[in-house]
Amino acid sequence: MIVELGHYALVLGFALALAQMLVPFVGLRNNDARFIAVAPSLSIVVFIAISIAFAALTWAYVVSDFSVKNVWENSFSTKPLLYKFTGVWGNHEGSMLLWVLILALFGALVAIFGNNLPPRLKAGVLATQGTITAAFTAFLLLTSNPFIRLVPAPIEGRDLNPILQDIGLAIHPPLLYLGYVGFSICFSFAITALIEGRIDAAWARWVRPWTLTAWLFLTAGISMGSYWAYYELGWGGWWFWDPVENASFMPWLIGTALLHSALVMEKREAMKVWTILLSILAFSFALLGTFLVRSGVLTSVHSFATDPTRGLFILAILIAFIGGALILFGLRASTLRNGGMFHPISREGALVLNNLFLTTATATVFVGTLYPLFIEALFGEKISVGEPYFNMTFGPLMIPLLIAVPFGPFLAWKRGNLYGAFERLWVAAGLSLLVALVFAYVLYQAPILASFGIALAFWLIFGAIADIWAKAGLPKAKPAVAWARLKGLPRSSWGTALAHAGVGITTLGIVSVTTFEQETVLTMAPGETTQFVGYDMRFDSLEARQGPNFVYDHAVFTISKEGQTIGVVEPENRVYVASRMPTTEAGIMTMVFNQYYVSLGNKIEGTDQIVVRVWWKPMVTLIWWGTVFMTIGGVVSLSDRRLRIGAPKKIKPRRVDVVVGGPAQ
Amino acid sequence: MTSIRAFLFVFLTSIACVPALAVNPDEILPDPALEQRARDISANLRCLVCQNQSIDDSDAQLARDLRVLVRERLVAGESNEQIMDYVVGRYGEFVLLRPSFSMKNLVLWGTPVLVLLIGGIAAFSYSRRQATPTGVLSLSAEEEARLNKLLDEQDNSEQ
């Protein structure tokens, strides 16, 4: 019954989303205030309906109702409760339902918090959002319905893919979807601006917080996914340039560009047309990612052809939205006037440079991801585009961009002084060179390229500190004055510095682990000790154990240095009961930022020996710490007064208890 | 099985044909220089039965065969290029993780350069157009006077 209720709610959500699309558009066309005013309440009701559908599916998972086909295919009665919850989105149908839920959530958020948006703009945004919601709800109902029943009901389920039975599944997809779908709001804003033919600094001020929100979730989501792959796959890689990763990376790159161009538009009314185009592109890449992953086209053009319904449906959605938006853009973009002139050497110029490199990088990833499909469709030949290609193309594109980053905040709007900027940055430049020299030559005897990478990373970090340092008026200002200035700095300045430093931290991790990583592979029997990068690793035990829905080999290694025990790592090899699928769980010991990474291989037949692979990963965790800084930077920037006032948030009435709580008479 | 295609975790499953270890201890060459060359070559060769994995990272039997083959040829004294050519001749270009610089791959290799060039020229000409003051009309004397009046009024009201 509850499942049917959910099914009904989903159909209702579809019907209401159609209304959310049509009624405000008609209102906009006829300039009918009543039709326009209905948009917010409709968005909220759509969200409620889809939430009910989502709750119903979750309930079916929690009680292991195997009469629901989707639950039977992806769950198991003894599966831990957490994975019963997260298993809801660990499959195609459920994850699309989550996608639609978040789509509706963002619509509802605009409806609730957008009180001070101009009514026409708000209605246009919500109607566009309704169109997207209706399209994807139709996709769910027609090709991927999660509520289909089985008669008779099976007794036991087929279990969730073992690799997905991890805390990573609880966090990664929702974060990623919040990011992906968050860009739909920017898209809706862009479409409305084009339809209305109106775009100004206020528009940019509305769009920026939404871009920032989507961006910070996407940053966190990608980073989380990378760490998940790192410890789950068992060979210590953290980024594979896999098409599915690229599908999430492209919206991130374009979103980062949008974040910066919207800044120019807000402050200087320049780059309007470009910002609109980026808003459209960011969501287009999110849609493209959905298509690539959902259609199966990535494995091969042929596997797409064998079951094309879903793929074709999403392709139709993709073409309709991207094509429609770009046509609209072509027709209306010329009506938008660009204001604000600037010299090439200026804050605007730096942000244009940022956009140039980020867009080129996106194009590179795009071509690299789709080229094998293109060649196969065109010539019938199969080629591979893998990591070496991206290292050769994407890498060099990032270097000039990263060198330029610290200059940006030091250049004035309109006309900047490059020499003046460098004058204030030379300490940062000198320090980063010094650190790189000490670090690379004395400590590791590193190759010249690695020293350059390390200098670049510290240049970003010190550059961000120098930015704050200079804004405080240091070293000239008195400490008290500097402190007051620091307190008075807009939060967006802190956000910029944090995020830019984060990029440096991530770069440092990447350079360090790619250059100085060490690995060894050997066969060991329990009781044996081996030496690796100055540590002794003793193989204590290997025993077979029983997990909730898997059996596993559990190994214990004690790591010590000069007789002192430092820690214990416990890698596992699991075999899941239902699917007979093996997975590895790496044993990881973190020492500040470095990691000792141990992974088990096959047992040697007829002996008690097992293949053991060990990595020393210096400063590897900085890769993810950097993204934490970027995300925090985003959050801090989002709390900026400028955005709070201009943006979709109601100003709270002044609290009365301030007076009540004052000093006693 | 649709669950395997679950969003974004596809790569978790698909690239891990069989999870875990690749190079096994018995494969490693005694000469570290030769072994390093073997690793460098392996990183550029695709495991043909996996989705996006080099033979160095894959535990599939075919990847193992290729690793052993690469090492045998290294020991026999062949150069890196000779080995690559041999493997491509046997398995086709699909085996290369970095496609060749051929006409067919012109768009692939050309895109980054071309987009950067065209974008750079466009951005530069845009900023030049912006910087030249031809588009700006200076205020007429009358407008100037009105502007000053307005600014004065504002100053007065702020005081």
Contacts between the chains, C-beta under 8 A, distances in Angstrom:
chain1	res1	chain2	res2	distance
A	73	B	1	7.9
A	73	B	2	7.2
A	73	B	3	6.2
A	74	B	3	5.1
A	89	B	6	7.9
A	89	B	7	7.9
A	90	B	3	6.8
A	90	B	6	5.4
A	90	B	9	7.7
A	91	B	2	6.1
A	91	B	3	4.5
A	91	B	6	5.3
A	92	B	2	4.4
A	92	B	3	7.4
A	92	B	5	5.9
A	92	B	6	6.4
A	92	B	7	7.7
A	93	B	2	7.6
A	95	B	6	6.0
A	95	B	7	4.6
A	160	B	3	6.8
A	161	B	3	5.1
A	161	B	4	6.0
A	161	B	6	6.8
A	161	B	9	7.7
A	161	B	13	6.3
A	163	B	9	6.7
A	163	B	12	4.9
A	163	B	13	5.5
A	163	B	16	7.4
A	163	B	19	7.8
A	164	B	3	7.8
A	164	B	6	6.5
A	164	B	9	5.7
A	164	B	12	7.6
A	169	B	9	7.2
A	172	B	8	7.1
A	172	B	9	7.7
A	173	B	7	6.1
A	173	B	8	6.5
A	173	B	9	7.8
A	176	B	7	7.9
A	176	B	8	6.0
A	225	B	8	6.2
A	228	B	12	7.4
A	229	B	11	7.0
A	229	B	12	5.9
A	232	B	12	6.4
A	233	B	12	6.6
A	233	B	15	7.6
A	233	B	16	5.4
A	233	B	19	6.6
A	234	B	16	7.9
A	234	B	19	5.6
A	234	B	20	4.7
A	234	B	21	7.3
A	235	B	20	7.2
A	235	B	21	7.1
A	235	B	22	6.5
A	235	B	57	5.4
A	237	B	57	6.9
A	240	B	11	6.3
A	240	B	15	6.2
A	240	B	52	6.2
A	240	B	53	7.9
A	241	B	52	7.5
A	242	B	10	7.9
A	242	B	11	3.9
A	242	B	14	7.9
A	242	B	15	5.9
A	242	B	51	7.4
A	242	B	52	4.7
A	243	B	11	7.7
A	243	B	52	7.0
A	244	B	8	5.7
A	244	B	10	4.6
A	244	B	11	4.4
A	244	B	14	7.9
A	245	B	8	7.9
A	245	B	11	5.9
A	247	B	8	7.6
A	248	B	8	6.3
A	270	B	130	7.3
A	290	B	7	7.9
A	293	B	5	7.1
A	293	B	7	5.4
A	293	B	8	6.6
A	293	B	10	6.0
A	294	B	5	7.4
A	294	B	7	7.4
A	296	B	5	6.2
A	298	B	10	7.4
A	298	B	51	8.0
A	299	B	14	7.3
A	299	B	51	6.8
A	340	B	130	8.0
A	341	B	130	4.4
A	341	B	131	6.5
A	341	B	133	7.9
A	341	B	135	7.8
A	341	B	136	7.5
A	342	B	127	6.7
A	342	B	130	5.8
A	342	B	131	7.2
A	343	B	127	7.3
A	343	B	131	5.4
A	344	B	124	7.0
A	344	B	127	4.5
A	344	B	128	7.5
A	344	B	131	7.0
A	348	B	127	7.9
A	349	B	127	6.2
A	352	B	123	5.0
A	352	B	126	7.7
A	352	B	127	6.8
A	353	B	123	7.6
A	355	B	123	7.9
A	356	B	116	7.0
A	356	B	119	4.8
A	356	B	120	6.1
A	356	B	123	5.5
A	357	B	116	7.6
A	359	B	115	7.0
A	359	B	119	6.3
A	360	B	112	6.0
A	360	B	115	4.6
A	360	B	116	4.5
A	360	B	119	6.2
A	363	B	111	5.6
A	363	B	112	7.0
A	363	B	115	4.5
A	364	B	111	6.1
A	364	B	112	4.4
A	364	B	115	7.5
A	367	B	107	6.7
A	367	B	108	5.8
A	367	B	111	4.3
A	367	B	112	8.0
A	368	B	108	6.9
A	371	B	99	7.7
A	371	B	105	7.5
A	371	B	107	7.2
A	371	B	108	4.7
A	374	B	107	7.9
A	375	B	104	6.9
A	379	B	104	7.1
A	381	B	92	7.8
A	381	B	93	7.2
A	381	B	94	7.9
A	381	B	104	7.9
A	382	B	92	7.2
A	382	B	93	7.8
A	382	B	94	4.3
A	383	B	93	5.2
A	383	B	94	6.0
A	383	B	96	7.4
A	383	B	99	5.2
A	383	B	105	7.5
A	384	B	46	4.8
A	384	B	52	7.9
A	384	B	93	7.9
A	384	B	94	5.7
A	384	B	95	7.3
A	384	B	96	6.2
A	384	B	97	5.4
A	384	B	99	7.1
A	385	B	97	7.5
A	385	B	98	7.9
A	385	B	99	6.0
A	385	B	108	6.9
A	386	B	46	6.4
A	386	B	52	6.3
A	386	B	54	7.0
A	386	B	97	3.1
A	386	B	98	6.8
A	387	B	43	7.7
A	387	B	54	7.4
A	387	B	97	6.2
A	388	B	43	7.1
A	388	B	44	5.4
A	388	B	97	5.1
A	388	B	98	3.7
A	389	B	97	7.1
A	389	B	98	5.0
A	389	B	99	6.6
A	389	B	108	7.6
A	392	B	98	6.9
A	393	B	109	7.8
A	393	B	112	4.8
A	397	B	112	6.4
A	397	B	116	7.3
A	521	B	21	7.0
A	521	B	23	5.7
A	521	B	24	6.8
A	521	B	25	5.5
A	521	B	28	7.1
A	522	B	25	5.3
A	523	B	25	5.2
A	573	B	20	7.4
A	582	B	18	7.2
A	582	B	19	6.0
A	582	B	20	7.8
A	583	B	19	5.4
A	584	B	19	4.8
A	584	B	20	4.6
A	599	B	20	6.4
A	599	B	21	6.6
A	600	B	20	7.2
A	600	B	21	7.9
A	601	B	20	5.9
A	601	B	21	3.7
A	601	B	24	7.0
A	601	B	59	8.0
A	602	B	20	7.9
A	602	B	21	7.3
A	602	B	24	7.9
A	611	B	21	5.8
A	611	B	24	6.0
A	611	B	25	6.4
A	613	B	21	5.2
